[in-house]
Amino acid sequence: GAGTSNDPVEAPWELLVSAMEDYRPREGKTELPQWARDLSGKHVRITGFVLFPTFGTQARELLLMKNQWDGCCIGVPPTPYDAVEITLDKAVDLTDTPVNFASISGVLQVDPYLVNGWLLGLYLMENATLESIGGSGAGGF
């Protein structure tokens, strides 16, 4: 894609996860790869597993992940390299449309979140659109 809202870049997880090869602040690798700097601020589409942070009937925030995780014991917990913090443009009705896998598009921000040198987050997307959904159970629960 061209990185526009009408033609978003398809961002595969392999690309997003590959940032760990060059960017590991705890190990002194503090330079983001060029592709990450180029992708930041572009419209992208990412498909992955969804986890909503609260139990409720509606939600606008979620974590989009490469691997399925239930927030506790089942699956692989995400790392900063294989998860995107998402804020949707409108709330999802979880009672009407249970979601645990989705394609989401919006403007990707590559914005490292560090605490005492530890990388806690890397990718953000605000005002994103839930394009397609699948699965059953809100966030895999």
Buried (B, 14 or more C-beta within 10 A) or exposed (E): BEBEEEEBBEBEBEBBBBBBEBBEEEEEEEEBBEBBEEBBEBBBBBBBBBBBEEEEEEBBBBBBBBBBBBBEEEBEEBBBBBBBBBEBEEEBEBEEEBBBBBBBBBBBBBEBEBEEEEBEBBBBBBEBBBEEBEBEEBBBB
